[in-house]
Amino acid sequence: MAANLRFKVVDEAFKRGPVTVELPKQRPSEYFGKYVFNKQKMFKYLSAKVYKKMCDVIDNGAPFDRAIADQVAEGIKTWAIENGVTHYTHWFQPLTEGTAEKHDGFVEHDWKGGMVEEFEGKLLVQQEPDASSFPNGGIRSTFEARGYSAWDPTSPVFIIGDTLMIPTIFISYTGEALDYKVPLKKALYAVDKAATAVVQYFNPEVTKVVSNLGWEQEYFLVDEALYAARPDLVMTGRTLMGHDSAKNQQMDDHYFGSIPARVEEYMRDIEIQALELGIPCKTRHNEVAPNQFELAPIFEETNLAVDHNMLMMSIMKRVARKHGFRCLLHEKPFKGINGSGKHNNWSLSTDTGILLHAPGKTALDNLRFVTFTVETLKAVYDHNGLLKASIMSATNAHRLGANEAPPAIISSFLGKTVTELLEHVEKADEDALNVAGKTAFQLDLPSIPELLIDNTDRNRTSPFAFTGNRFEFRAVGSEANCASAMLTLNAAVAEALIDFKERVDALIAKGESTEAAVLKIVREDIKYIKPIIFNGNGYGDEWKVEAAKRGLDCETSAPIIFDNYLKQESINMFEKTKVMTKFELEARNEIKWETYTKKIQIESRIFGDLCLNHIIPVVTKYQSMLIDNVHKVMGIFSGEKAHAISKENLYIIEKISDHESFIIENVEKMVEARKVANKIESEREKAIAYHDTVAPLLEEIRYHVDKLETIVDDEAWPLPKYRELLFIR
């Protein structure tokens, strides 16, 4: 890219004003779910009998009766056509971290030379995408293309533009899951059954336990023109080179600061569209890094929350372009400033309340809280390496442990109150289950109301922190599908609760009272889970040493971390809870290793191209100008005077040569490392080779490119710099 084009796009970006968004004339509560076929629409467009059956499916998990499919489809079609819909699609979540859709029209022959709008139940319930063209880990070959998508009635259909979107699962012809939704729904079913059985020790009237998720989506915005002028951003989602801006986030002034006008209009736009699609947006604010922001909804049932997050990410990216932005969901688009996560706030609840809520009204309520807290921690302890694998990727590896996000070691922060509570229960203290609630704190300012102080602090360095009535799984990456972490966590908790009930029932069978049996097993597990509890600074080097002593998984290589899926204890857990088979786990790991390799491969290729075809030519030209200057100085002056005048340029020329030589030599070395790795047949070993031999060279070469950026004339540098990318005017 010519240098003058860089200044042109920077100038264009800085002159851009906000796109005004027309506000709806209704209140948000009045247009919430406008384009969702929710229960309100079902009641209007379905018969009373069909409506009742659909509610039973959604609320109670009753089997869907295909006999009513045509009636449901007719009601949906009528509603959709009234809203200008002409097409429909099965919307599913293949193992690509994105979503997929194929649009078909409401068009059939009327056999009179015309056409009719038609949408039968069979089209609503089932379709056939190509199961060999999506990542499948060897489950399907090219000549075995058949696969099925099937409607998930628990996630309502919705409208985007002129298309009816039908949330579906995606399986192979032979029945294996090819998406995230199938194992997620199985994990949610498993935790429902296991948790209900345990909670009935405390309240026999409970018949269902629901897993809840509240995600917090962090993201960056950059001007579209500047984005287009950075091939690395376009191809990989992150900047592979770029020196720190003189000012980035060191003043902490961006965090919770005033939202720029352009960004606020963008936020308003995506919130309106999200609310119309039934996504309950609640929070928006500036994040820590410049150009970084966050939005978060009210918590929802986990399956629906995952669908809404995938939909929200699509809305964010689409609407950004309308406002002259590009939305970056990569976990680490800019080096030297905070990356982006997607904190997953997880809890369990029943129709009687939240199982992780404390303090309760009685000692029995508090024993329930302790039980579910301890068994959740047992799940996290038993499968800490697997939970890390569930959130690991080539992109999230840049963020974890970078003193801005949780470390790549899974531990849990409980806070002083809950930690002491577990210690008292373990020691069988008489008042162990009398938990203090919020305490009042009065400032010495009469006009300020008294503050209610929570019984636990927050720990930003903990990957799995207790935050009052939920656990916050902070290690999930910003562009990830939440389902990966949520299906693993819920399945692990289900296994822990199944094991807990078996041990309690064995004591009851021997004559112990229910409360005594529960307390005895809880005390055993409190002793057992101590290694996973850590309330200190997760960023400290001493914690890495301590974590290793505790037997926690401290591996940092993503390809090796993926091995946790195929450890026998992981296979046993997934099969015991009927979430995934060993065959499905093996297939998914093939995909994980292959995806890791391809991401590093693409980064390496575009990085080499930028170095050799963008940076080196510009640097060489600038160096030649300096050399020409030296020759001219020597021609005019002589002796020591000429040497003194040329000294600085000679020093710069030498520095440029050193950096150039390193870049050229090591780009060639990087290409050769790729060639060697590409010959490896095993996807696991190939991914390890890319991690060990290719990825490190990206960082080593980058150091020298970034040094050159500080040396070469600013007018000659071909790529928009961090100071231009990171500050929206």
Solvent accessible surface area in square Angstrom, and as a share of the most:
residue,aa,sasa,rsa
1,M,64,0.29
2,A,64,0.50
3,A,27,0.21
4,N,114,0.58
5,L,75,0.37
6,R,0,0.00
7,F,77,0.32
8,K,136,0.58
9,V,17,0.10
10,V,15,0.09
11,D,68,0.35
12,E,81,0.36
13,A,1,0.01
14,F,62,0.26
15,K,152,0.65
16,R,78,0.28
17,G,39,0.38
18,P,70,0.44
19,V,53,0.30
20,T,117,0.68
21,V,17,0.10
22,E,145,0.65
23,L,105,0.52
24,P,45,0.28
25,K,194,0.82
26,Q,96,0.43
27,R,157,0.57
28,P,74,0.47
29,S,88,0.57
30,E,89,0.40
31,Y,13,0.05
32,F,88,0.37
33,G,2,0.02
34,K,90,0.38
35,Y,56,0.21
36,V,9,0.05
37,F,8,0.03
38,N,44,0.22
39,K,76,0.32
40,Q,138,0.61
41,K,32,0.13
42,M,6,0.03
43,F,145,0.60
44,K,148,0.63
45,Y,42,0.16
46,L,16,0.08
47,S,60,0.39
48,A,87,0.68
49,K,141,0.60
50,V,3,0.02
51,Y,50,0.19
52,K,153,0.65
53,K,73,0.31
54,M,4,0.02
55,C,22,0.13
56,D,58,0.30
57,V,10,0.06
58,I,51,0.26
59,D,63,0.33
60,N,103,0.53
61,G,58,0.56
62,A,25,0.20
63,P,126,0.79
64,F,47,0.19
65,D,56,0.29
66,R,134,0.49
67,A,78,0.61
68,I,8,0.04
69,A,5,0.04
70,D,88,0.46
71,Q,94,0.42
72,V,1,0.01
73,A,0,0.00
74,E,89,0.40
75,G,4,0.04
76,I,1,0.00
77,K,28,0.12
78,T,53,0.31
79,W,5,0.02
80,A,0,0.00
81,I,69,0.35
82,E,113,0.51
83,N,54,0.28
84,G,49,0.47
85,V,5,0.03
86,T,69,0.40
87,H,65,0.29
88,Y,11,0.04
89,T,0,0.00
90,H,4,0.02
91,W,9,0.03
92,F,8,0.03
93,Q,2,0.01
94,P,1,0.01
95,L,17,0.08
96,T,70,0.41
97,E,67,0.30
98,G,26,0.25
99,T,47,0.27
100,A,14,0.11
101,E,80,0.36
102,K,112,0.47
103,H,85,0.38
104,D,46,0.24
105,G,25,0.24
106,F,2,0.01
107,V,85,0.49
108,E,80,0.36
109,H,123,0.55
110,D,42,0.22
111,W,214,0.75
112,K,181,0.77
113,G,87,0.84
114,G,33,0.32
115,M,95,0.43
116,V,59,0.34
117,E,91,0.41
118,E,58,0.26
119,F,5,0.02
120,E,62,0.28
121,G,0,0.00
122,K,126,0.53
123,L,43,0.21
124,L,0,0.00
125,V,15,0.08
126,Q,73,0.32
127,Q,24,0.11
128,E,86,0.38
129,P,18,0.11
130,D,63,0.33
131,A,0,0.00
132,S,26,0.17
133,S,85,0.55
134,F,51,0.21
135,P,46,0.29
136,N,14,0.07
137,G,24,0.23
138,G,65,0.62
139,I,16,0.08
140,R,25,0.09
141,S,47,0.30
142,T,123,0.72
143,F,172,0.72
144,E,61,0.27
145,A,41,0.32
146,R,109,0.40
147,G,0,0.00
148,Y,54,0.21
149,S,0,0.00
150,A,29,0.22
151,W,26,0.09
152,D,3,0.02
153,P,22,0.14
154,T,42,0.24
155,S,2,0.01
156,P,39,0.24
157,V,2,0.01
158,F,12,0.05
159,I,7,0.04
160,I,41,0.21
161,G,67,0.65
162,D,70,0.37
163,T,3,0.02
164,L,0,0.00
165,M,8,0.03
166,I,0,0.00
167,P,0,0.00
168,T,0,0.00
169,I,38,0.19
170,F,0,0.00
171,I,42,0.21
172,S,1,0.00
173,Y,125,0.48
174,T,86,0.50
175,G,47,0.45
176,E,29,0.13
177,A,4,0.03
178,L,2,0.01
179,D,0,0.00
180,Y,16,0.06
181,K,4,0.02
182,V,16,0.09
183,P,0,0.00
184,L,1,0.01
185,K,60,0.26
186,K,87,0.37
187,A,0,0.00
188,L,22,0.11
189,Y,141,0.53
190,A,12,0.09
191,V,0,0.00
192,D,14,0.07
193,K,107,0.45
194,A,8,0.06
195,A,0,0.00
196,T,15,0.09
197,A,28,0.22
198,V,0,0.00
199,V,3,0.02
200,Q,71,0.32
201,Y,40,0.15
202,F,24,0.10
203,N,44,0.22
204,P,104,0.65
205,E,144,0.65
206,V,0,0.00
207,T,107,0.62
208,K,78,0.33
209,V,2,0.01
210,V,40,0.23
211,S,5,0.03
212,N,11,0.06
213,L,1,0.01
214,G,7,0.07
215,W,1,0.00
216,E,35,0.16
217,Q,0,0.00
218,E,14,0.06
219,Y,0,0.00
220,F,0,0.00
221,L,0,0.00
222,V,0,0.00
223,D,5,0.03
224,E,37,0.17
225,A,16,0.12
226,L,1,0.00
227,Y,25,0.09
228,A,71,0.55
229,A,10,0.08
230,R,4,0.01
231,P,34,0.22
232,D,0,0.00
233,L,1,0.01
234,V,67,0.39
235,M,120,0.54
236,T,24,0.14
237,G,20,0.19
238,R,11,0.04
239,T,1,0.01
240,L,4,0.02
241,M,2,0.01
242,G,4,0.04
243,H,66,0.30
244,D,73,0.38
245,S,12,0.08
246,A,104,0.80
247,K,85,0.36
248,N,21,0.11
249,Q,35,0.15
250,Q,105,0.46
251,M,132,0.59
252,D,101,0.52
253,D,79,0.41
254,H,33,0.15
255,Y,85,0.32
256,F,132,0.55
257,G,24,0.23
258,S,109,0.70
259,I,36,0.18
260,P,38,0.24
261,A,64,0.49
262,R,7,0.03
263,V,0,0.00
264,E,55,0.24
265,E,29,0.13
266,Y,0,0.00
267,M,3,0.01
268,R,54,0.20
269,D,7,0.04
270,I,1,0.01
271,E,31,0.14
272,I,21,0.11
273,Q,46,0.20
274,A,0,0.00
275,L,24,0.12
276,E,31,0.14
277,L,8,0.04
278,G,10,0.09
279,I,0,0.00
280,P,18,0.12
281,C,22,0.13
282,K,148,0.63
283,T,56,0.32
284,R,82,0.30
285,H,27,0.12
286,N,3,0.01
287,E,16,0.07
288,V,34,0.19
289,A,0,0.00
290,P,3,0.02
291,N,5,0.02
292,Q,2,0.01
293,F,1,0.00
294,E,11,0.05
295,L,4,0.02
296,A,12,0.09
297,P,14,0.09
298,I,86,0.44
299,F,117,0.49
300,E,23,0.11
301,E,64,0.29
302,T,0,0.00
303,N,3,0.01
304,L,39,0.19
305,A,1,0.01
306,V,1,0.01
307,D,4,0.02
308,H,16,0.07
309,N,0,0.00
310,M,6,0.03
311,L,6,0.03
312,M,0,0.00
313,M,10,0.05
314,S,47,0.30
315,I,0,0.00
316,M,0,0.00
317,K,103,0.44
318,R,107,0.39
319,V,3,0.02
320,A,0,0.00
321,R,131,0.48
322,K,115,0.49
323,H,4,0.02
324,G,5,0.04
325,F,0,0.00
326,R,60,0.22
327,C,12,0.07
328,L,9,0.04
329,L,15,0.07
330,H,6,0.03
331,E,1,0.01
332,K,24,0.10
333,P,1,0.01
334,F,1,0.00
335,K,90,0.38
336,G,48,0.46
337,I,5,0.03
338,N,28,0.15
339,G,7,0.07
340,S,0,0.00
341,G,0,0.00
342,K,0,0.00
343,H,14,0.06
344,N,0,0.00
345,N,17,0.08
346,W,0,0.00
347,S,11,0.07
348,L,0,0.00
349,S,18,0.11
350,T,16,0.09
351,D,122,0.63
352,T,87,0.51
353,G,37,0.35
354,I,52,0.26
355,L,4,0.02
356,L,0,0.00
357,H,88,0.39
358,A,14,0.11
359,P,41,0.26
360,G,23,0.23
361,K,195,0.83
362,T,74,0.43
363,A,52,0.40
364,L,72,0.36
365,D,42,0.22
366,N,7,0.03
367,L,1,0.00
368,R,35,0.13
369,F,1,0.00
370,V,0,0.00
371,T,0,0.00
372,F,2,0.01
373,T,0,0.00
374,V,0,0.00
375,E,0,0.00
376,T,1,0.00
377,L,0,0.00
378,K,23,0.10
379,A,1,0.01
380,V,0,0.00
381,Y,42,0.16
382,D,51,0.26
383,H,8,0.04
384,N,15,0.08
385,G,7,0.06
386,L,3,0.01
387,L,0,0.00
388,K,1,0.00
389,A,0,0.00
390,S,6,0.04
391,I,8,0.04
392,M,12,0.05
393,S,34,0.22
394,A,7,0.05
395,T,8,0.04
396,N,1,0.00
397,A,40,0.31
398,H,59,0.27
399,R,6,0.02
400,L,18,0.09
401,G,41,0.40
402,A,43,0.34
403,N,104,0.54
404,E,36,0.16
405,A,3,0.02
406,P,0,0.00
407,P,8,0.05
408,A,17,0.13
409,I,8,0.04
410,I,2,0.01
411,S,2,0.02
412,S,0,0.00
413,F,12,0.05
414,L,0,0.00
415,G,2,0.02
416,K,150,0.64
417,T,35,0.20
418,V,4,0.03
419,T,25,0.14
420,E,67,0.30
421,L,8,0.04
422,L,4,0.02
423,E,72,0.32
424,H,79,0.35
425,V,1,0.00
426,E,30,0.13
427,K,142,0.60
428,A,57,0.44
429,D,57,0.29
430,E,175,0.79
431,D,98,0.51
432,A,9,0.07
433,L,21,0.11
434,N,105,0.54
435,V,21,0.12
436,A,65,0.50
437,G,27,0.26
438,K,122,0.52
439,T,79,0.46
440,A,63,0.49
441,F,105,0.44
442,Q,99,0.44
443,L,65,0.32
444,D,142,0.74
445,L,98,0.49
446,P,140,0.88
447,S,102,0.66
448,I,65,0.33
449,P,102,0.64
450,E,93,0.41
451,L,76,0.38
452,L,114,0.57
453,I,76,0.39
454,D,78,0.40
455,N,31,0.16
456,T,17,0.10
457,D,109,0.56
458,R,117,0.43
459,N,20,0.11
460,R,123,0.45
461,T,18,0.10
462,S,4,0.03
463,P,1,0.00
464,F,0,0.00
465,A,1,0.01
466,F,3,0.01
467,T,13,0.07
468,G,23,0.22
469,N,42,0.22
470,R,68,0.25
471,F,0,0.00
472,E,4,0.02
473,F,0,0.00
474,R,16,0.06
475,A,1,0.00
476,V,1,0.01
477,G,1,0.01
478,S,0,0.00
479,E,47,0.21
480,A,21,0.16
481,N,1,0.00
482,C,0,0.00
483,A,0,0.00
484,S,12,0.07
485,A,1,0.01
486,M,0,0.00
487,L,5,0.03
488,T,0,0.00
489,L,0,0.00
490,N,0,0.00
491,A,0,0.00
492,A,0,0.00
493,V,1,0.00
494,A,0,0.00
495,E,33,0.15
496,A,4,0.03
497,L,1,0.00
498,I,49,0.25
499,D,40,0.21
500,F,0,0.00
501,K,59,0.25
502,E,99,0.45
503,R,61,0.22
504,V,0,0.00
505,D,51,0.27
506,A,51,0.40
507,L,25,0.12
508,I,58,0.29
509,A,91,0.70
510,K,164,0.69
511,G,67,0.64
512,E,62,0.28
513,S,67,0.43
514,T,51,0.30
515,E,88,0.39
516,A,42,0.33
517,A,0,0.00
518,V,1,0.00
519,L,29,0.14
520,K,93,0.39
521,I,6,0.03
522,V,0,0.00
523,R,63,0.23
524,E,79,0.35
525,D,3,0.02
526,I,3,0.02
527,K,117,0.50
528,Y,100,0.38
529,I,0,0.00
530,K,98,0.42
531,P,32,0.20
532,I,0,0.00
533,I,27,0.13
534,F,36,0.15
535,N,59,0.30
536,G,32,0.31
537,N,83,0.43
538,G,3,0.03
539,Y,59,0.22
540,G,11,0.10
541,D,102,0.53
542,E,123,0.55
543,W,2,0.01
544,K,109,0.46
545,V,89,0.51
546,E,65,0.29
547,A,0,0.00
548,A,61,0.47
549,K,157,0.67
550,R,66,0.24
551,G,60,0.57
552,L,9,0.05
553,D,28,0.15
554,C,46,0.27
555,E,62,0.28
556,T,97,0.56
557,S,8,0.05
558,A,1,0.01
559,P,0,0.00
560,I,61,0.31
561,I,1,0.00
562,F,5,0.02
563,D,33,0.17
564,N,7,0.04
565,Y,10,0.04
566,L,56,0.28
567,K,90,0.38
568,Q,113,0.50
569,E,90,0.41
570,S,2,0.01
571,I,7,0.04
572,N,73,0.37
573,M,0,0.00
574,F,0,0.00
575,E,81,0.36
576,K,94,0.40
577,T,11,0.06
578,K,163,0.69
579,V,2,0.01
580,M,6,0.03
581,T,69,0.40
582,K,98,0.42
583,F,104,0.43
584,E,10,0.04
585,L,0,0.00
586,E,67,0.30
587,A,4,0.03
588,R,16,0.06
589,N,0,0.00
590,E,64,0.29
591,I,11,0.06
592,K,40,0.17
593,W,12,0.04
594,E,62,0.28
595,T,53,0.31
596,Y,11,0.04
597,T,5,0.03
598,K,101,0.43
599,K,70,0.30
600,I,7,0.03
601,Q,29,0.13
602,I,78,0.40
603,E,10,0.04
604,S,0,0.00
605,R,131,0.48
606,I,21,0.10
607,F,0,0.00
608,G,8,0.08
609,D,53,0.28
610,L,0,0.00
611,C,0,0.00
612,L,77,0.38
613,N,97,0.50
614,H,35,0.16
615,I,0,0.00
616,I,19,0.10
617,P,66,0.42
618,V,32,0.19
619,V,0,0.00
620,T,59,0.34
621,K,145,0.61
622,Y,30,0.11
623,Q,19,0.08
624,S,58,0.37
625,M,113,0.51
626,L,18,0.09
627,I,69,0.35
628,D,67,0.35
629,N,65,0.33
630,V,12,0.07
631,H,125,0.56
632,K,122,0.52
633,V,17,0.10
634,M,90,0.40
635,G,69,0.66
636,I,132,0.67
637,F,72,0.30
638,S,91,0.59
639,G,60,0.58
640,E,155,0.69
641,K,122,0.52
642,A,1,0.01
643,H,105,0.47
644,A,69,0.53
645,I,79,0.40
646,S,1,0.01
647,K,128,0.54
648,E,122,0.55
649,N,30,0.15
650,L,68,0.34
651,Y,135,0.51
652,I,36,0.18
653,I,22,0.11
654,E,106,0.47
655,K,70,0.30
656,I,0,0.00
657,S,43,0.28
658,D,81,0.42
659,H,13,0.06
660,E,19,0.08
661,S,67,0.43
662,F,61,0.25
663,I,0,0.00
664,I,81,0.41
665,E,118,0.53
666,N,10,0.05
667,V,3,0.01
668,E,115,0.52
669,K,117,0.49
670,M,0,0.00
671,V,43,0.25
672,E,85,0.38
673,A,18,0.14
674,R,30,0.11
675,K,107,0.45
676,V,101,0.58
677,A,1,0.01
678,N,61,0.31
679,K,167,0.71
680,I,54,0.28
681,E,167,0.75
682,S,50,0.32
683,E,40,0.18
684,R,70,0.26
685,E,75,0.34
686,K,34,0.15
687,A,0,0.00
688,I,27,0.14
689,A,18,0.14
690,Y,0,0.00
691,H,53,0.23
692,D,81,0.42
693,T,66,0.38
694,V,0,0.00
695,A,23,0.18
696,P,53,0.33
697,L,10,0.05
698,L,8,0.04
699,E,71,0.32
700,E,81,0.36
701,I,0,0.00
702,R,3,0.01
703,Y,120,0.46
704,H,32,0.14
705,V,1,0.00
706,D,14,0.07
707,K,74,0.31
708,L,0,0.00
709,E,15,0.07
710,T,78,0.45
711,I,43,0.22
712,V,6,0.04
713,D,61,0.31
714,D,46,0.24
715,E,119,0.54
716,A,32,0.24
717,W,4,0.02
718,P,2,0.01
719,L,1,0.00
720,P,0,0.00
721,K,15,0.06
722,Y,2,0.01
723,R,113,0.41
724,E,13,0.06
725,L,2,0.01
726,L,0,0.00
727,F,49,0.21
728,I,21,0.11
729,R,140,0.51
